[in-house]
Amino acid sequence: TRRGLVHFQFNVGKEDATMVVSFNSQKPGIIFVPLTLFGSSPPIPTPVLSKALRVDASVVDLIKSKFAGGY
């Protein structure tokens, strides 16, 4: 893992999953979440964001297009 990045997991199975998460820094810094989610390189796959945010893939693609310049 890399410090200061948004991490995500995607359950590809049919059963519920449980995840235990811990972070080792009391002061991880500031990240701009929209840019991290929609403008990252490599990109987070659209189906992952669509499911996580509970929106249609076209909405995710529209938002991604706004961050395509990597502001």
N, CA, C and O atoms as CSV, one atom per row, in Angstrom:
chain,resi,resn,atom,element,x,y,z
A,1,THR,N,N,0.832,-1.181,0.000
A,1,THR,CA,C,0.000,0.000,0.000
A,1,THR,C,C,0.876,1.243,0.000
A,1,THR,O,O,2.049,1.194,0.372
A,2,ARG,N,N,0.300,2.338,-0.416
A,2,ARG,CA,C,1.025,3.595,-0.464
A,2,ARG,C,C,0.361,4.601,0.464
A,2,ARG,O,O,-0.865,4.669,0.556
A,3,ARG,N,N,1.169,5.360,1.130
A,3,ARG,CA,C,0.676,6.344,2.087
A,3,ARG,C,C,-0.069,7.473,1.375
A,3,ARG,O,O,0.374,7.970,0.339
A,4,GLY,N,N,-1.207,7.867,1.946
A,4,GLY,CA,C,-1.956,8.993,1.421
A,4,GLY,C,C,-2.875,8.671,0.258
A,4,GLY,O,O,-3.398,9.588,-0.374
A,5,LEU,N,N,-3.087,7.405,-0.043
A,5,LEU,CA,C,-3.964,7.035,-1.148
A,5,LEU,C,C,-5.265,6.440,-0.636
A,5,LEU,O,O,-5.303,5.862,0.450
A,6,VAL,N,N,-6.311,6.579,-1.402
A,6,VAL,CA,C,-7.576,5.931,-1.086
A,6,VAL,C,C,-7.460,4.479,-1.532
A,6,VAL,O,O,-7.061,4.200,-2.662
A,7,HIS,N,N,-7.802,3.574,-0.654
A,7,HIS,CA,C,-7.756,2.153,-0.965
A,7,HIS,C,C,-9.186,1.645,-1.097
A,7,HIS,O,O,-10.098,2.183,-0.470
A,8,PHE,N,N,-9.382,0.620,-1.903
A,8,PHE,CA,C,-10.714,0.051,-2.026
A,8,PHE,C,C,-10.614,-1.449,-2.220
A,8,PHE,O,O,-9.610,-1.967,-2.709
A,9,GLN,N,N,-11.662,-2.127,-1.830
A,9,GLN,CA,C,-11.794,-3.564,-2.027
A,9,GLN,C,C,-13.105,-3.796,-2.748
A,9,GLN,O,O,-14.062,-3.042,-2.574
A,10,PHE,N,N,-13.145,-4.837,-3.554
A,10,PHE,CA,C,-14.354,-5.166,-4.297
A,10,PHE,C,C,-14.620,-6.652,-4.134
A,10,PHE,O,O,-13.794,-7.475,-4.529
A,11,ASN,N,N,-15.750,-7.002,-3.562
A,11,ASN,CA,C,-16.114,-8.394,-3.346
A,11,ASN,C,C,-16.729,-8.943,-4.625
A,11,ASN,O,O,-17.821,-8.532,-5.017
A,12,VAL,N,N,-16.038,-9.864,-5.274
A,12,VAL,CA,C,-16.542,-10.442,-6.524
A,12,VAL,C,C,-17.351,-11.716,-6.272
A,12,VAL,O,O,-17.864,-12.325,-7.210
A,13,GLY,N,N,-17.460,-12.111,-5.015
A,13,GLY,CA,C,-18.204,-13.317,-4.679
A,13,GLY,C,C,-19.678,-13.058,-4.479
A,13,GLY,O,O,-20.145,-11.926,-4.603
A,14,LYS,N,N,-20.401,-14.105,-4.172
A,14,LYS,CA,C,-21.842,-14.028,-3.936
A,14,LYS,C,C,-22.165,-13.883,-2.455
A,14,LYS,O,O,-23.276,-13.482,-2.109
A,15,GLU,N,N,-21.225,-14.199,-1.574
A,15,GLU,CA,C,-21.433,-14.134,-0.132
A,15,GLU,C,C,-21.002,-12.775,0.403
A,15,GLU,O,O,-20.175,-12.091,-0.199
A,16,ASP,N,N,-21.580,-12.389,1.558
A,16,ASP,CA,C,-21.139,-11.174,2.234
A,16,ASP,C,C,-19.688,-11.337,2.661
A,16,ASP,O,O,-19.251,-12.445,2.971
A,17,ALA,N,N,-18.954,-10.259,2.678
A,17,ALA,CA,C,-17.560,-10.281,3.096
A,17,ALA,C,C,-17.372,-9.356,4.287
A,17,ALA,O,O,-18.106,-8.381,4.452
A,18,THR,N,N,-16.395,-9.664,5.104
A,18,THR,CA,C,-16.037,-8.825,6.241
A,18,THR,C,C,-14.591,-8.408,6.066
A,18,THR,O,O,-13.744,-9.205,5.665
A,19,MET,N,N,-14.320,-7.146,6.373
A,19,MET,CA,C,-12.969,-6.648,6.212
A,19,MET,C,C,-12.575,-5.899,7.478
A,19,MET,O,O,-13.366,-5.134,8.031
A,20,VAL,N,N,-11.358,-6.124,7.926
A,20,VAL,CA,C,-10.807,-5.407,9.060
A,20,VAL,C,C,-9.721,-4.489,8.518
A,20,VAL,O,O,-8.818,-4.936,7.811
A,21,VAL,N,N,-9.811,-3.204,8.852
A,21,VAL,CA,C,-8.887,-2.215,8.310
A,21,VAL,C,C,-8.221,-1.465,9.449
A,21,VAL,O,O,-8.861,-1.131,10.446
A,22,SER,N,N,-6.935,-1.204,9.293
A,22,SER,CA,C,-6.259,-0.335,10.255
A,22,SER,C,C,-5.257,0.524,9.507
A,22,SER,O,O,-4.704,0.125,8.482
A,23,PHE,N,N,-5.042,1.701,10.040
A,23,PHE,CA,C,-4.080,2.629,9.457
A,23,PHE,C,C,-3.027,2.923,10.509
A,23,PHE,O,O,-3.333,2.985,11.700
A,24,ASN,N,N,-1.801,3.102,10.081
A,24,ASN,CA,C,-0.719,3.257,11.039
A,24,ASN,C,C,-0.242,4.699,11.194
A,24,ASN,O,O,0.853,4.925,11.708
A,25,SER,N,N,-1.025,5.666,10.770
A,25,SER,CA,C,-0.605,7.048,10.871
A,25,SER,C,C,-1.684,7.871,11.559
A,25,SER,O,O,-2.862,7.783,11.211
A,26,GLN,N,N,-1.277,8.668,12.532
A,26,GLN,CA,C,-2.231,9.533,13.198
A,26,GLN,C,C,-2.494,10.793,12.393
A,26,GLN,O,O,-3.502,11.468,12.604
A,27,LYS,N,N,-1.609,11.110,11.484
A,27,LYS,CA,C,-1.738,12.332,10.691
A,27,LYS,C,C,-1.405,12.010,9.224
A,27,LYS,O,O,-0.319,12.332,8.742
A,28,PRO,N,N,-2.349,11.375,8.526
A,28,PRO,CA,C,-2.055,10.927,7.165
A,28,PRO,C,C,-1.980,12.037,6.125
A,28,PRO,O,O,-1.546,11.784,5.002
A,29,GLY,N,N,-2.386,13.249,6.458
A,29,GLY,CA,C,-2.361,14.320,5.476
A,29,GLY,C,C,-3.724,14.516,4.843
A,29,GLY,O,O,-4.722,13.960,5.302
A,30,ILE,N,N,-3.756,15.299,3.802
A,30,ILE,CA,C,-5.013,15.627,3.137
A,30,ILE,C,C,-4.966,15.103,1.707
A,30,ILE,O,O,-3.965,15.247,1.005
A,31,ILE,N,N,-6.058,14.500,1.299
A,31,ILE,CA,C,-6.200,14.087,-0.088
A,31,ILE,C,C,-7.504,14.652,-0.620
A,31,ILE,O,O,-8.459,14.834,0.135
A,32,PHE,N,N,-7.550,14.925,-1.891
A,32,PHE,CA,C,-8.745,15.421,-2.553
A,32,PHE,C,C,-9.502,14.206,-3.084
A,32,PHE,O,O,-9.173,13.679,-4.146
A,33,VAL,N,N,-10.518,13.764,-2.340
A,33,VAL,CA,C,-11.198,12.505,-2.627
A,33,VAL,C,C,-11.796,12.454,-4.036
A,33,VAL,O,O,-11.610,11.443,-4.714
A,34,PRO,N,N,-12.505,13.487,-4.519
A,34,PRO,CA,C,-13.056,13.379,-5.877
A,34,PRO,C,C,-11.978,13.131,-6.938
A,34,PRO,O,O,-12.174,12.315,-7.838
A,35,LEU,N,N,-10.867,13.813,-6.838
A,35,LEU,CA,C,-9.785,13.603,-7.808
A,35,LEU,C,C,-9.214,12.197,-7.667
A,35,LEU,O,O,-8.883,11.551,-8.660
A,36,THR,N,N,-9.102,11.730,-6.426
A,36,THR,CA,C,-8.574,10.394,-6.190
A,36,THR,C,C,-9.502,9.320,-6.743
A,36,THR,O,O,-9.040,8.327,-7.305
A,37,LEU,N,N,-10.807,9.516,-6.585
A,37,LEU,CA,C,-11.759,8.513,-7.070
A,37,LEU,C,C,-11.945,8.558,-8.580
A,37,LEU,O,O,-11.993,7.519,-9.238
A,38,PHE,N,N,-12.048,9.764,-9.126
A,38,PHE,CA,C,-12.444,9.892,-10.531
A,38,PHE,C,C,-11.324,10.297,-11.479
A,38,PHE,O,O,-11.509,10.249,-12.695
A,39,GLY,N,N,-10.173,10.694,-10.958
A,39,GLY,CA,C,-9.089,11.125,-11.828
A,39,GLY,C,C,-7.786,10.401,-11.588
A,39,GLY,O,O,-6.730,10.866,-12.017
A,40,SER,N,N,-7.843,9.259,-10.904
A,40,SER,CA,C,-6.616,8.547,-10.565
A,40,SER,C,C,-6.002,7.870,-11.788
A,40,SER,O,O,-6.671,7.621,-12.791
A,41,SER,N,N,-4.734,7.588,-11.673
A,41,SER,CA,C,-4.014,6.879,-12.735
A,41,SER,C,C,-3.152,5.805,-12.081
A,41,SER,O,O,-2.211,6.140,-11.361
A,42,PRO,N,N,-3.440,4.540,-12.305
A,42,PRO,CA,C,-4.486,3.987,-13.154
A,42,PRO,C,C,-5.869,4.241,-12.554
A,42,PRO,O,O,-6.007,4.392,-11.340
A,43,PRO,N,N,-6.877,4.286,-13.399
A,43,PRO,CA,C,-8.227,4.619,-12.921
A,43,PRO,C,C,-8.861,3.480,-12.120
A,43,PRO,O,O,-8.578,2.304,-12.349
A,44,ILE,N,N,-9.721,3.859,-11.182
A,44,ILE,CA,C,-10.550,2.866,-10.504
A,44,ILE,C,C,-11.611,2.452,-11.519
A,44,ILE,O,O,-12.251,3.318,-12.117
A,45,PRO,N,N,-11.814,1.155,-11.727
A,45,PRO,CA,C,-12.778,0.715,-12.742
A,45,PRO,C,C,-14.183,1.285,-12.510
A,45,PRO,O,O,-14.659,1.347,-11.377
A,46,THR,N,N,-14.824,1.692,-13.578
A,46,THR,CA,C,-16.177,2.254,-13.508
A,46,THR,C,C,-17.161,1.336,-12.794
A,46,THR,O,O,-17.947,1.830,-11.985
A,47,PRO,N,N,-17.164,0.011,-13.048
A,47,PRO,CA,C,-18.122,-0.848,-12.328
A,47,PRO,C,C,-17.921,-0.823,-10.811
A,47,PRO,O,O,-18.886,-0.945,-10.056
A,48,VAL,N,N,-16.688,-0.668,-10.368
A,48,VAL,CA,C,-16.412,-0.604,-8.926
A,48,VAL,C,C,-17.008,0.669,-8.344
A,48,VAL,O,O,-17.686,0.622,-7.318
A,49,LEU,N,N,-16.761,1.813,-8.991
A,49,LEU,CA,C,-17.309,3.078,-8.504
A,49,LEU,C,C,-18.829,3.099,-8.600
A,49,LEU,O,O,-19.502,3.604,-7.701
A,50,SER,N,N,-19.362,2.565,-9.664
A,50,SER,CA,C,-20.807,2.532,-9.862
A,50,SER,C,C,-21.488,1.767,-8.724
A,50,SER,O,O,-22.496,2.218,-8.181
A,51,LYS,N,N,-20.935,0.625,-8.377
A,51,LYS,CA,C,-21.520,-0.182,-7.307
A,51,LYS,C,C,-21.313,0.478,-5.945
A,51,LYS,O,O,-22.227,0.498,-5.121
A,52,ALA,N,N,-20.125,1.014,-5.706
A,52,ALA,CA,C,-19.822,1.635,-4.410
A,52,ALA,C,C,-20.674,2.876,-4.164
A,52,ALA,O,O,-21.120,3.115,-3.042
A,53,LEU,N,N,-20.898,3.665,-5.211
A,53,LEU,CA,C,-21.646,4.909,-5.077
A,53,LEU,C,C,-23.135,4.744,-5.359
A,53,LEU,O,O,-23.925,5.668,-5.166
A,54,ARG,N,N,-23.502,3.552,-5.818
A,54,ARG,CA,C,-24.896,3.223,-6.131
A,54,ARG,C,C,-25.489,4.168,-7.167
A,54,ARG,O,O,-26.593,4.687,-7.005
A,55,VAL,N,N,-24.722,4.376,-8.239
A,55,VAL,CA,C,-25.192,5.178,-9.364
A,55,VAL,C,C,-24.923,4.414,-10.650
A,55,VAL,O,O,-24.132,3.470,-10.672
A,56,ASP,N,N,-25.579,4.825,-11.704
A,56,ASP,CA,C,-25.395,4.203,-13.007
A,56,ASP,C,C,-23.977,4.469,-13.519
A,56,ASP,O,O,-23.377,5.494,-13.195
A,57,ALA,N,N,-23.452,3.551,-14.312
A,57,ALA,CA,C,-22.111,3.699,-14.871
A,57,ALA,C,C,-21.975,4.964,-15.705
A,57,ALA,O,O,-20.889,5.540,-15.776
A,58,SER,N,N,-23.055,5.404,-16.335
A,58,SER,CA,C,-22.989,6.625,-17.143
A,58,SER,C,C,-22.714,7.850,-16.266
A,58,SER,O,O,-22.063,8.798,-16.707
A,59,VAL,N,N,-23.207,7.830,-15.034
A,59,VAL,CA,C,-22.947,8.932,-14.095
A,59,VAL,C,C,-21.470,8.942,-13.721
A,59,VAL,O,O,-20.839,9.998,-13.694
A,60,VAL,N,N,-20.926,7.776,-13.436
A,60,VAL,CA,C,-19.502,7.672,-13.101
A,60,VAL,C,C,-18.653,8.147,-14.273
A,60,VAL,O,O,-17.698,8.899,-14.079
A,61,ASP,N,N,-18.987,7.718,-15.481
A,61,ASP,CA,C,-18.219,8.133,-16.664
A,61,ASP,C,C,-18.291,9.645,-16.870
A,61,ASP,O,O,-17.300,10.269,-17.251
A,62,LEU,N,N,-19.451,10.229,-16.620
A,62,LEU,CA,C,-19.594,11.677,-16.749
A,62,LEU,C,C,-18.690,12.394,-15.747
A,62,LEU,O,O,-17.990,13.343,-16.101
A,63,ILE,N,N,-18.709,11.941,-14.510
A,63,ILE,CA,C,-17.863,12.565,-13.490
A,63,ILE,C,C,-16.385,12.356,-13.825
A,63,ILE,O,O,-15.585,13.282,-13.692
A,64,LYS,N,N,-16.021,11.159,-14.256
A,64,LYS,CA,C,-14.625,10.892,-14.651
A,64,LYS,C,C,-14.186,11.839,-15.748
A,64,LYS,O,O,-13.037,12.282,-15.754
A,65,SER,N,N,-15.073,12.158,-16.677
A,65,SER,CA,C,-14.698,13.037,-17.792
A,65,SER,C,C,-14.350,14.443,-17.284
A,65,SER,O,O,-13.557,15.143,-17.913
A,66,LYS,N,N,-14.923,14.855,-16.175
A,66,LYS,CA,C,-14.637,16.171,-15.601
A,66,LYS,C,C,-13.247,16.221,-14.968
A,66,LYS,O,O,-12.667,17.298,-14.836
A,67,PHE,N,N,-12.711,15.066,-14.578
A,67,PHE,CA,C,-11.403,15.004,-13.932
A,67,PHE,C,C,-10.326,14.428,-14.850
A,67,PHE,O,O,-9.225,14.122,-14.391
A,68,ALA,N,N,-10.627,14.281,-16.124
A,68,ALA,CA,C,-9.702,13.646,-17.068
A,68,ALA,C,C,-8.379,14.407,-17.207
A,68,ALA,O,O,-7.359,13.811,-17.551
A,69,GLY,N,N,-8.388,15.712,-16.943
A,69,GLY,CA,C,-7.156,16.499,-17.057
A,69,GLY,C,C,-6.209,16.324,-15.891
A,69,GLY,O,O,-5.083,16.818,-15.941
A,70,GLY,N,N,-6.633,15.628,-14.830
A,70,GLY,CA,C,-5.790,15.415,-13.659
A,70,GLY,C,C,-5.480,16.680,-12.904
A,70,GLY,O,O,-4.331,16.906,-12.522
A,71,TYR,N,N,-6.477,17.510,-12.679
A,71,TYR,CA,C,-6.318,18.811,-12.028
A,71,TYR,C,C,-5.565,18.730,-10.744
A,71,TYR,O,O,-5.355,19.749,-10.086
